[in-house]
Every structure is written in structure tokens, then in C-alpha cells.
Amino acid sequence: AEVMTMGVKAGVEPESLWHAMRQGAIGRARTFDRIGDRYLQGAYEPASFALALADKDLRLSLELAEEHDVPMRLAELAQADFK
């Protein structure tokens, strides 16, 4: 929800944003399938996404959100875990 709000306020057409999100790694992931396949089995390695990239993505999204006056509390909480 935070990403959609920020994207629309930044001028991205909602349907285009939705399609772009579905093409990314998170949009294609079947999160609940991975819980059974990996996490419940204790298979945490290899990491599926570099933490440095996640930190960079959060930082950039929070900068954009600030420019467009969009609160992103969940992103802020996630970024706090990197510190």
C-alpha cells in the first residue's frame, strides 16, 4: 500500500505501477510457498536478496516518499532494522 500511494503521488499511473511491481522479484514471489519450502525447513541460505541492496532500495524509497510528503511507516521500520 505504501508503494502504491507513493508511486501515484509521484505521478505514476496506477495500472502501470501495478504491472511494474508484478514484474519485480517480490511481485513474482509466491511468499507462502517459500515458507514451507525453505523457512520451515531451516533453509535460510543462500540469501535471495543482498541486504546492501535492500538497504539502498529502502533509503531511495524513503527519500522519494519525503519529496512527495507520503508517510511510509513500514519502510521506516524495515530500514531501522539495518542500523
C-alpha positions in Angstrom: 0.0 0.0 0.0 2.8 2.4 0.8 4.5 1.8 -2.6 1.3 2.4 -4.5 0.5 5.6 -2.6 4.0 6.9 -3.1 4.1 6.0 -6.8 0.7 7.6 -7.6 1.7 10.8 -5.7 4.9 10.8 -7.7 2.9 10.8 -10.9 3.0 7.1 -12.0 -0.2 5.8 -13.5 -1.7 3.2 -11.0 -2.1 0.4 -13.5 1.4 0.9 -14.9 2.8 0.8 -11.4 0.9 -2.4 -10.6 2.3 -4.1 -13.7 5.8 -2.9 -12.9 5.6 -4.2 -9.3 4.3 -7.6 -10.6 7.4 -7.9 -12.8 9.9 -7.5 -9.9 11.2 -10.2 -7.6 8.6 -9.6 -4.9 5.7 -9.4 -7.4 6.6 -12.8 -8.8 7.3 -14.4 -5.5 4.9 -16.8 -4.0 5.7 -15.9 -0.4 3.7 -18.6 1.3 5.1 -21.3 -0.9 8.6 -20.3 0.3 7.6 -20.6 3.9 7.0 -24.3 3.5 9.8 -25.0 1.1 12.6 -23.1 2.8 11.9 -21.4 6.1 10.1 -24.2 7.9 12.9 -26.5 6.8 15.5 -24.1 8.3 17.0 -23.4 4.8 18.0 -19.7 5.1 21.0 -19.8 2.8 21.7 -18.6 0.2 20.0 -15.3 0.8 17.6 -14.5 -2.0 18.4 -10.7 -2.0 21.5 -8.9 -0.8 20.9 -6.8 2.3 23.0 -4.0 1.0 20.6 -3.7 -2.0 17.6 -3.9 0.3 19.1 -1.1 2.4 19.7 1.0 -0.7 16.2 0.5 -2.0 14.7 1.4 1.3 16.8 4.6 1.5 15.8 5.7 -2.0 12.1 4.9 -1.5 12.1 6.9 1.8 13.8 9.9 0.0 11.2 9.8 -2.7 8.4 9.5 -0.1 9.7 12.5 1.7 9.8 14.6 -1.5 6.1 13.8 -2.1 5.0 14.0 1.6 4.0 10.3 1.8 4.3 8.7 5.2 5.9 5.2 4.9 6.0 3.8 8.4 6.6 0.2 7.4 9.5 1.2 5.2 10.9 3.3 8.1 10.6 0.3 10.5 12.3 -2.0 8.0 15.2 0.4 7.5 15.7 0.8 11.2 16.5 -2.9 11.3 19.5 -2.3 9.1 21.1 0.1 11.6 
